[in-house]
Protein backbone atom coordinates (compact mmCIF):
# COMPACT_ATOMS: atom_id res chain seq x y z
CA UNK A 1 0.00 0.00 0.00
CA UNK A 2 1.19 3.52 -0.81
CA UNK A 3 2.44 5.26 2.35
CA UNK A 4 2.93 2.03 4.30
CA UNK A 5 6.08 -0.05 4.95
CA UNK A 6 6.54 -3.10 2.79
CA UNK A 7 5.59 -6.25 4.75
CA UNK A 8 8.16 -8.24 2.74
CA UNK A 9 11.63 -8.05 1.32
CA UNK A 10 11.04 -7.99 -2.44
CA UNK A 11 13.21 -9.49 -5.18
CA UNK A 12 13.21 -9.72 -8.95
CA UNK A 13 12.69 -13.00 -10.81
CA UNK A 14 16.42 -13.83 -10.53
CA UNK A 15 16.49 -13.40 -6.77
CA UNK A 16 18.13 -9.97 -6.74
CA UNK A 17 17.08 -7.61 -3.94
CA UNK A 18 14.77 -4.74 -4.93
CA UNK A 19 13.33 -3.48 -1.64
CA UNK A 20 13.98 -4.30 2.00
CA UNK A 21 11.19 -5.20 4.38
CA UNK A 22 9.97 -2.13 6.26
CA UNK A 23 10.85 0.45 3.60
CA UNK A 24 7.93 2.75 2.87
CA UNK A 25 6.39 2.87 -0.60
CA UNK A 26 5.59 6.51 -1.36
CA UNK A 27 3.88 6.42 -4.73
CA UNK A 28 2.01 4.22 -7.17
CA UNK A 29 4.80 4.95 -9.67
CA UNK A 30 7.32 3.35 -7.30
CA UNK A 31 5.11 0.25 -6.91
CA UNK A 32 4.71 -0.07 -10.69
CA UNK A 33 8.46 0.18 -11.15
CA UNK A 34 9.01 -2.58 -8.59
CA UNK A 35 6.43 -4.79 -10.27
CA UNK A 36 8.03 -4.19 -13.64
CA UNK A 37 11.37 -5.37 -12.21
CA UNK A 38 9.94 -8.34 -10.31
CA UNK A 39 7.96 -8.42 -7.10
CA UNK A 40 8.91 -11.84 -5.72
CA UNK A 41 9.41 -13.13 -2.17
CA UNK A 42 12.39 -15.40 -1.55
CA UNK A 43 12.52 -17.78 1.41
CA UNK A 44 15.57 -19.36 3.08
CA UNK A 45 18.00 -18.51 0.29
CA UNK A 46 21.30 -16.71 0.80
CA UNK A 47 21.80 -13.79 -1.59
CA UNK A 48 24.35 -14.25 -4.34
CA UNK A 49 27.62 -12.23 -4.01
CA UNK A 50 26.59 -9.78 -6.77
CA UNK A 51 23.28 -8.92 -5.07
CA UNK A 52 24.68 -5.97 -3.10
CA UNK A 53 26.11 -4.29 -6.21
CA UNK A 54 22.89 -4.77 -8.18
CA UNK A 55 20.86 -3.57 -5.20
CA UNK A 56 22.80 -0.30 -5.09
CA UNK A 57 22.22 0.23 -8.83
CA UNK A 58 18.48 -0.38 -8.52
CA UNK A 59 18.22 1.76 -5.40
CA UNK A 60 20.10 4.64 -7.04
CA UNK A 61 17.69 4.49 -9.98
CA UNK A 62 14.76 4.86 -7.58
CA UNK A 63 16.33 7.61 -5.44
CA UNK A 64 14.92 11.11 -6.09
CA UNK A 65 18.32 12.53 -5.19
CA UNK A 66 19.97 10.53 -7.95
CA UNK A 67 17.29 11.89 -10.28
CA UNK A 68 18.05 15.43 -9.08
CA UNK A 69 21.73 14.91 -9.92
CA UNK A 70 20.74 13.80 -13.41
CA UNK A 71 18.48 16.84 -13.90
CA UNK A 72 21.26 19.17 -12.72
CA UNK A 73 23.65 17.61 -15.24
CA UNK A 74 21.12 18.09 -18.07
CA UNK A 75 20.49 21.70 -17.03
CA UNK A 76 24.19 22.52 -16.88
CA UNK A 77 24.57 21.30 -20.45
CA UNK A 78 21.54 23.30 -21.66
CA UNK A 79 22.60 26.51 -19.89
CA UNK A 80 26.16 26.19 -21.23
CA UNK A 81 24.82 25.77 -24.76
CA UNK A 82 22.99 29.09 -24.40
CA UNK A 83 25.89 30.94 -22.76
CA UNK A 84 28.71 29.69 -24.98
CA UNK A 85 27.24 29.96 -28.46
CA UNK A 86 24.59 31.64 -30.56
CA UNK A 87 21.36 29.68 -30.32
CA UNK A 88 18.52 29.40 -32.78
CA UNK A 89 15.26 27.55 -33.27
CA UNK A 90 16.99 24.65 -35.00
CA UNK A 91 18.74 23.70 -31.77
CA UNK A 92 15.44 22.46 -30.28
CA UNK A 93 16.65 23.61 -26.87
CA UNK A 94 13.14 24.79 -26.03
CA UNK A 95 11.86 21.22 -26.40
CA UNK A 96 14.74 19.97 -24.27
CA UNK A 97 13.93 22.43 -21.47
CA UNK A 98 10.30 21.32 -21.62
CA UNK A 99 11.38 17.67 -21.39
CA UNK A 100 13.41 18.51 -18.28
CA UNK A 101 10.41 20.29 -16.77
CA UNK A 102 8.31 17.16 -17.31
CA UNK A 103 10.99 15.16 -15.48
CA UNK A 104 10.73 17.59 -12.59
CA UNK A 105 6.96 17.14 -12.43
CA UNK A 106 7.46 13.35 -12.32
CA UNK A 107 10.06 13.80 -9.57
CA UNK A 108 7.60 15.81 -7.47
CA UNK A 109 4.88 13.23 -8.01
CA UNK A 110 7.28 10.45 -7.02
CA UNK A 111 8.35 11.79 -3.59
CA UNK A 112 7.48 15.41 -2.84
CA UNK A 113 8.72 15.43 0.77
CA UNK A 114 12.17 14.21 -0.25
CA UNK A 115 12.26 16.68 -3.15
CA UNK A 116 11.36 19.60 -0.87
CA UNK A 117 13.97 18.36 1.60
CA UNK A 118 16.60 18.67 -1.15
CA UNK A 119 15.62 22.32 -1.63
CA UNK A 120 16.64 23.05 1.96
CA UNK A 121 19.62 20.71 2.33
CA UNK A 122 21.36 20.43 -1.04
CA UNK A 123 24.77 22.13 -0.91
CA UNK A 124 26.49 20.07 -3.60
CA UNK A 125 25.48 21.98 -6.72
CA UNK A 126 26.10 25.39 -8.25
CA UNK A 127 23.46 27.92 -7.20
CA UNK A 128 22.89 29.25 -10.72
CA UNK A 129 21.83 25.77 -11.85
CA UNK A 130 19.87 24.55 -8.82
CA UNK A 131 18.08 27.87 -8.27
CA UNK A 132 15.84 27.47 -11.35
CA UNK A 133 15.48 23.76 -10.58
CA UNK A 134 14.29 24.32 -7.02
CA UNK A 135 12.15 27.29 -8.07
CA UNK A 136 10.39 24.98 -10.50
CA UNK A 137 9.69 22.46 -7.70
CA UNK A 138 8.15 25.17 -5.50
CA UNK A 139 6.18 26.38 -8.54
CA UNK A 140 4.84 22.83 -8.96
CA UNK A 141 3.65 22.80 -5.33
CA UNK A 142 1.78 26.09 -5.79
CA UNK A 143 0.40 25.37 -9.27
CA UNK A 144 -1.04 22.01 -8.25
CA UNK A 145 -2.42 23.46 -5.01
CA UNK A 146 -4.64 25.91 -6.90
CA UNK A 147 -5.64 23.09 -9.27
CA UNK A 148 -4.28 24.47 -12.53
CA UNK A 149 -4.75 22.19 -15.53
CA UNK A 150 -1.97 19.73 -16.34
CA UNK A 151 -0.88 21.89 -19.27
CA UNK A 152 -0.68 25.04 -17.17
CA UNK A 153 1.21 23.22 -14.40
CA UNK A 154 3.77 21.94 -16.92
CA UNK A 155 4.19 25.38 -18.50
CA UNK A 156 4.53 27.06 -15.08
CA UNK A 157 7.28 24.60 -14.15
CA UNK A 158 8.98 25.15 -17.53
CA UNK A 159 8.76 28.94 -17.07
CA UNK A 160 10.31 28.71 -13.59
CA UNK A 161 13.12 26.62 -15.05
CA UNK A 162 13.91 29.20 -17.74
CA UNK A 163 12.98 32.47 -16.01
CA UNK A 164 16.59 33.62 -15.51
CA UNK A 165 18.09 32.68 -18.89
CA UNK A 166 18.70 36.36 -19.55
CA UNK A 167 21.00 36.82 -16.53
CA UNK A 168 22.74 33.45 -16.19
CA UNK A 169 26.25 34.90 -16.44
CA UNK A 170 25.43 37.83 -14.14
CA UNK A 171 24.09 35.41 -11.51
CA UNK A 172 27.47 33.69 -11.38
CA UNK A 173 28.93 37.05 -10.37
CA UNK A 174 26.20 38.03 -7.91
CA UNK A 175 26.28 34.81 -5.87
CA UNK A 176 29.72 35.81 -4.57
CA UNK A 177 29.00 39.53 -4.23
CA UNK A 178 28.21 40.62 -0.68
CA UNK A 179 27.72 44.33 -1.42
CA UNK A 180 24.95 46.21 -3.16
CA UNK A 181 24.38 45.92 -6.89
CA UNK A 182 26.06 48.56 -9.02
CA UNK A 183 23.84 50.82 -11.11
CA UNK A 184 24.81 48.84 -14.22
CA UNK A 185 24.08 45.50 -12.51
CA UNK A 186 20.68 46.77 -11.35
CA UNK A 187 19.85 47.79 -14.93
CA UNK A 188 20.88 44.34 -16.20
CA UNK A 189 18.75 42.61 -13.56
CA UNK A 190 15.69 44.66 -14.50
CA UNK A 191 16.16 43.77 -18.18
CA UNK A 192 16.61 40.02 -17.64
CA UNK A 193 12.93 39.09 -17.93
CA UNK A 194 12.77 40.63 -21.41
CA UNK A 195 16.10 39.07 -22.39
CA UNK A 196 14.90 35.69 -21.14
CA UNK A 197 11.76 35.99 -23.25
CA UNK A 198 13.81 36.84 -26.36
CA UNK A 199 16.10 33.87 -25.73
CA UNK A 200 13.12 31.54 -25.35
CA UNK A 201 11.81 32.58 -28.74
CA UNK A 202 15.26 32.04 -30.27
CA UNK A 203 15.37 28.45 -29.00
CA UNK A 204 11.96 27.65 -30.41
CA UNK A 205 9.52 28.37 -27.56
CA UNK A 206 6.32 29.62 -29.17
CA UNK A 207 3.84 29.09 -26.34
CA UNK A 208 2.61 32.55 -25.30
CA UNK A 209 1.75 31.47 -21.75
CA UNK A 210 5.31 30.22 -21.16
CA UNK A 211 6.92 33.42 -22.42
CA UNK A 212 4.41 35.69 -20.65
CA UNK A 213 5.05 33.97 -17.30
CA UNK A 214 8.77 34.58 -17.72
CA UNK A 215 8.22 38.21 -18.76
CA UNK A 216 5.94 38.95 -15.77
CA UNK A 217 7.51 36.94 -12.94
CA UNK A 218 9.12 39.97 -11.28
CA UNK A 219 6.00 42.12 -11.26
CA UNK A 220 4.58 42.84 -7.78
CA UNK A 221 1.07 43.14 -6.41
CA UNK A 222 1.70 46.76 -5.34
CA UNK A 223 2.95 47.78 -8.81
CA UNK A 224 6.62 48.24 -7.86
CA UNK A 225 7.91 45.32 -9.95
CA UNK A 226 9.43 45.22 -13.42
CA UNK A 227 9.51 45.45 -16.41
CA UNK A 228 6.03 47.00 -16.79
CA UNK A 229 5.02 47.95 -13.22
CA UNK A 230 1.91 45.80 -13.45
CA UNK A 231 -0.35 45.86 -10.42
CA UNK A 232 -2.94 43.62 -8.75
CA UNK A 233 -4.80 41.42 -11.21
CA UNK A 234 -3.01 42.96 -14.21
CA UNK A 235 -0.51 40.11 -14.31
CA UNK A 236 -1.22 36.41 -14.48
CA UNK A 237 -1.40 33.94 -11.61
CA UNK A 238 1.31 31.70 -13.05
CA UNK A 239 3.77 34.62 -13.06
CA UNK A 240 2.96 35.27 -9.39
CA UNK A 241 3.68 31.61 -8.66
CA UNK A 242 7.11 31.75 -10.31
CA UNK A 243 7.90 35.07 -8.63
CA UNK A 244 7.06 33.69 -5.18
CA UNK A 245 9.04 30.51 -5.83
CA UNK A 246 12.03 32.60 -6.93
CA UNK A 247 11.75 34.74 -3.81
CA UNK A 248 11.49 31.80 -1.41
CA UNK A 249 14.46 29.86 -2.74
CA UNK A 250 16.65 32.97 -2.87
CA UNK A 251 15.95 33.41 0.86
CA UNK A 252 16.77 29.86 1.97
CA UNK A 253 19.78 29.26 -0.30
CA UNK A 254 23.15 30.07 1.30
CA UNK A 255 25.85 32.16 -0.36
CA UNK A 256 29.58 32.32 0.28
CA UNK A 257 29.05 35.53 2.24
CA UNK A 258 25.93 34.54 4.23
CA UNK A 259 23.93 31.61 5.50
CA UNK A 260 20.46 31.12 4.11
CA UNK A 261 17.35 31.70 6.16
CA UNK A 262 15.73 28.66 7.72
CA UNK A 263 12.56 27.55 5.90
CA UNK A 264 10.42 28.87 8.75
CA UNK A 265 12.20 32.24 8.79
CA UNK A 266 11.66 32.60 5.05
CA UNK A 267 7.97 31.70 5.37
CA UNK A 268 7.53 34.28 8.15
CA UNK A 269 9.07 36.95 5.92
CA UNK A 270 6.79 35.99 3.04
CA UNK A 271 3.80 36.16 5.38
CA UNK A 272 4.70 39.75 6.28
CA UNK A 273 5.01 40.67 2.57
CA UNK A 274 1.70 39.09 1.52
CA UNK A 275 -0.71 41.33 -0.32
CA UNK A 276 1.97 43.93 -1.08
CA UNK A 277 4.94 42.45 -2.89
CA UNK A 278 3.60 38.89 -3.19
CA UNK A 279 0.18 37.34 -3.80
CA UNK A 280 -1.67 36.85 -0.49
CA UNK A 281 -3.48 33.65 -1.47
CA UNK A 282 -0.32 32.01 -2.81
CA UNK A 283 1.65 33.06 0.27
CA UNK A 284 -0.88 31.36 2.54
CA UNK A 285 -0.86 28.23 0.37
CA UNK A 286 2.94 28.01 0.44
CA UNK A 287 2.99 28.36 4.23
CA UNK A 288 0.30 25.69 4.60
CA UNK A 289 1.98 23.27 2.19
CA UNK A 290 5.41 23.62 3.78
CA UNK A 291 4.02 23.09 7.26
CA UNK A 292 5.29 24.30 10.63
CA UNK A 293 8.50 22.34 10.13
CA UNK A 294 9.11 21.86 6.38
CA UNK A 295 11.04 18.79 5.17
CA UNK A 296 14.75 19.52 5.46
CA UNK A 297 14.39 21.66 8.60
CA UNK A 298 16.76 21.17 11.53
CA UNK A 299 14.86 20.78 14.80
CA UNK A 300 15.66 20.17 18.45
CA UNK A 301 13.89 17.34 20.26
CA UNK A 302 12.78 17.09 23.88
CA UNK A 303 15.73 14.78 24.67
CA UNK A 304 18.19 17.43 23.29
CA UNK A 305 18.94 15.54 20.08
CA UNK A 306 19.20 17.49 16.82
CA UNK A 307 17.08 16.00 14.05
CA UNK A 308 16.11 16.69 10.45
CA UNK A 309 12.47 16.71 9.36
CA UNK A 310 11.99 14.13 6.62
CA UNK A 311 8.24 13.89 6.13
CA UNK A 312 5.11 15.81 7.02
CA UNK A 313 2.26 14.04 8.79
CA UNK A 314 -1.42 14.85 9.25
CA UNK A 315 -0.36 16.68 12.43
CA UNK A 316 1.97 19.40 11.14
CA UNK A 317 3.49 19.96 14.60
CA UNK A 318 4.56 16.30 14.77
CA UNK A 319 6.51 15.54 11.59
CA UNK A 320 8.56 12.45 10.86
CA UNK A 321 12.17 13.15 11.87
CA UNK A 322 15.59 11.51 11.85
CA UNK A 323 17.97 12.31 14.73
CA UNK A 324 21.50 13.07 13.53
CA UNK A 325 23.26 14.53 16.60
CA UNK A 326 23.31 13.15 20.13
CA UNK A 327 22.38 15.25 23.19
CA UNK A 328 26.14 15.48 23.86
CA UNK A 329 26.81 16.93 20.40
CA UNK A 330 28.23 13.86 18.66
CA UNK A 331 27.07 12.81 15.20
CA UNK A 332 25.20 9.52 15.02
CA UNK A 333 26.86 7.05 12.64
CA UNK A 334 23.41 6.35 11.19
CA UNK A 335 20.40 8.72 11.42
CA UNK A 336 17.83 7.39 13.89
CA UNK A 337 14.11 7.44 13.14
CA UNK A 338 12.20 9.21 15.94
CA UNK A 339 8.47 9.41 16.60
CA UNK A 340 7.83 13.07 17.37
CA UNK A 341 4.39 12.25 18.75
CA UNK A 342 6.27 10.58 21.63
CA UNK A 343 6.85 13.09 24.45
CA UNK A 344 10.51 12.11 24.76
CA UNK A 345 11.12 12.87 21.08
CA UNK A 346 8.67 15.70 20.49
CA UNK A 347 9.92 18.70 18.51
CA UNK A 348 10.56 21.64 20.84
CA UNK A 349 11.72 24.11 18.20
CA UNK A 350 13.84 24.94 15.19
CA UNK A 351 17.61 25.21 15.28
CA UNK A 352 20.33 26.39 12.91
CA UNK A 353 21.76 23.88 10.42
CA UNK A 354 24.55 21.70 11.79
CA UNK A 355 27.45 22.87 9.63
CA UNK A 356 29.73 19.92 10.45
CA UNK A 357 27.09 17.39 9.46
CA UNK A 358 27.70 15.87 6.03
CA UNK A 359 24.22 15.11 4.88
CA UNK A 360 23.54 11.87 3.00
CA UNK A 361 20.07 12.63 1.74
CA UNK A 362 19.48 9.11 0.42
CA UNK A 363 20.11 7.73 3.90
CA UNK A 364 17.87 10.30 5.58
CA UNK A 365 14.98 9.42 3.27
CA UNK A 366 15.58 5.64 3.32
CA UNK A 367 16.77 5.33 -0.26
CA UNK A 368 20.13 3.92 0.80
CA UNK A 369 20.24 0.25 1.64
CA UNK A 370 22.75 -1.32 4.05
Secondary structure in CASP SS format (residue, H / E / C, confidence):
PFRMAT SS
TARGET T0000
AUTHOR 0000-0000-0000
METHOD secondary structure of the structure
MODEL  1
X C 1.00
X C 1.00
X C 1.00
X C 1.00
X E 1.00
X C 1.00
X C 1.00
X C 1.00
X C 1.00
X E 1.00
X E 1.00
X E 1.00
X C 1.00
X C 1.00
X C 1.00
X C 1.00
X E 1.00
X E 1.00
X E 1.00
X C 1.00
X C 1.00
X C 1.00
X C 1.00
X E 1.00
X C 1.00
X C 1.00
X C 1.00
X H 1.00
X H 1.00
X H 1.00
X H 1.00
X H 1.00
X H 1.00
X H 1.00
X H 1.00
X H 1.00
X H 1.00
X E 1.00
X E 1.00
X E 1.00
X C 1.00
X C 1.00
X C 1.00
X C 1.00
X C 1.00
X C 1.00
X C 1.00
X C 1.00
X C 1.00
X C 1.00
X H 1.00
X H 1.00
X H 1.00
X H 1.00
X H 1.00
X H 1.00
X H 1.00
X H 1.00
X H 1.00
X H 1.00
X H 1.00
X H 1.00
X C 1.00
X H 1.00
X H 1.00
X H 1.00
X H 1.00
X H 1.00
X H 1.00
X H 1.00
X H 1.00
X H 1.00
X H 1.00
X H 1.00
X H 1.00
X H 1.00
X H 1.00
X H 1.00
X H 1.00
X H 1.00
X H 1.00
X H 1.00
X H 1.00
X H 1.00
X C 1.00
X C 1.00
X C 1.00
X C 1.00
X H 1.00
X H 1.00
X H 1.00
X C 1.00
X H 1.00
X H 1.00
X H 1.00
X H 1.00
X H 1.00
X H 1.00
X H 1.00
X H 1.00
X H 1.00
X H 1.00
X H 1.00
X H 1.00
X H 1.00
X H 1.00
X H 1.00
X H 1.00
X H 1.00
X H 1.00
X C 1.00
X H 1.00
X H 1.00
X H 1.00
X H 1.00
X H 1.00
X H 1.00
X H 1.00
X H 1.00
X H 1.00
X H 1.00
X C 1.00
X C 1.00
X C 1.00
X C 1.00
X C 1.00
X H 1.00
X H 1.00
X H 1.00
X H 1.00
X H 1.00
X H 1.00
X H 1.00
X H 1.00
X H 1.00
X H 1.00
X H 1.00
X H 1.00
X H 1.00
X H 1.00
X H 1.00
X H 1.00
X H 1.00
X H 1.00
X H 1.00
X C 1.00
X C 1.00
X C 1.00
X C 1.00
X H 1.00
X H 1.00
X H 1.00
X H 1.00
X H 1.00
X H 1.00
X H 1.00
X H 1.00
X H 1.00
X H 1.00
X H 1.00
X H 1.00
X H 1.00
X C 1.00
X C 1.00
X H 1.00
X H 1.00
X H 1.00
X H 1.00
X H 1.00
X H 1.00
X H 1.00
X H 1.00
X H 1.00
X H 1.00
X C 1.00
X C 1.00
X C 1.00
X C 1.00
X C 1.00
X C 1.00
X C 1.00
X C 1.00
X H 1.00
X H 1.00
X H 1.00
X H 1.00
X H 1.00
X H 1.00
X H 1.00
X H 1.00
X H 1.00
X H 1.00
X H 1.00
X H 1.00
X H 1.00
X H 1.00
X H 1.00
X H 1.00
X H 1.00
X H 1.00
X H 1.00
X H 1.00
X C 1.00
X C 1.00
X C 1.00
X C 1.00
X C 1.00
X H 1.00
X H 1.00
X H 1.00
X H 1.00
X H 1.00
X H 1.00
X H 1.00
X H 1.00
X H 1.00
X C 1.00
X C 1.00
X C 1.00
X C 1.00
X C 1.00
X C 1.00
X C 1.00
X C 1.00
X C 1.00
X C 1.00
X C 1.00
X C 1.00
X C 1.00
X C 1.00
X C 1.00
X H 1.00
X H 1.00
X H 1.00
X C 1.00
X C 1.00
X H 1.00
X H 1.00
X H 1.00
X H 1.00
X H 1.00
X H 1.00
X H 1.00
X H 1.00
X H 1.00
X H 1.00
X H 1.00
X H 1.00
X H 1.00
X H 1.00
X H 1.00
X H 1.00
X C 1.00
X C 1.00
X E 1.00
X C 1.00
X C 1.00
X E 1.00
X C 1.00
X C 1.00
X C 1.00
X C 1.00
X H 1.00
X H 1.00
X H 1.00
X H 1.00
X H 1.00
X H 1.00
X H 1.00
X H 1.00
X H 1.00
X H 1.00
X H 1.00
X E 1.00
X C 1.00
X C 1.00
X C 1.00
X E 1.00
X C 1.00
X H 1.00
X H 1.00
X H 1.00
X H 1.00
X H 1.00
X H 1.00
X H 1.00
X H 1.00
X H 1.00
X H 1.00
X H 1.00
X C 1.00
X C 1.00
X C 1.00
X C 1.00
X C 1.00
X C 1.00
X C 1.00
X E 1.00
X E 1.00
X E 1.00
X E 1.00
X C 1.00
X C 1.00
X C 1.00
X C 1.00
X E 1.00
X E 1.00
X E 1.00
X E 1.00
X E 1.00
X E 1.00
X C 1.00
X C 1.00
X C 1.00
X C 1.00
X C 1.00
X C 1.00
X C 1.00
X C 1.00
X E 1.00
X E 1.00
X E 1.00
X E 1.00
X E 1.00
X E 1.00
X C 1.00
X C 1.00
X C 1.00
X C 1.00
X C 1.00
X E 1.00
X E 1.00
X E 1.00
X E 1.00
X E 1.00
X E 1.00
X E 1.00
X E 1.00
X E 1.00
X C 1.00
X C 1.00
X C 1.00
X H 1.00
X H 1.00
X H 1.00
X C 1.00
X E 1.00
X E 1.00
X E 1.00
X E 1.00
X C 1.00
X C 1.00
X C 1.00
X C 1.00
X C 1.00
X C 1.00
X C 1.00
X C 1.00
X C 1.00
X C 1.00
X H 1.00
X H 1.00
X H 1.00
X H 1.00
X C 1.00
X C 1.00
X C 1.00
X C 1.00
X C 1.00
X C 1.00
END
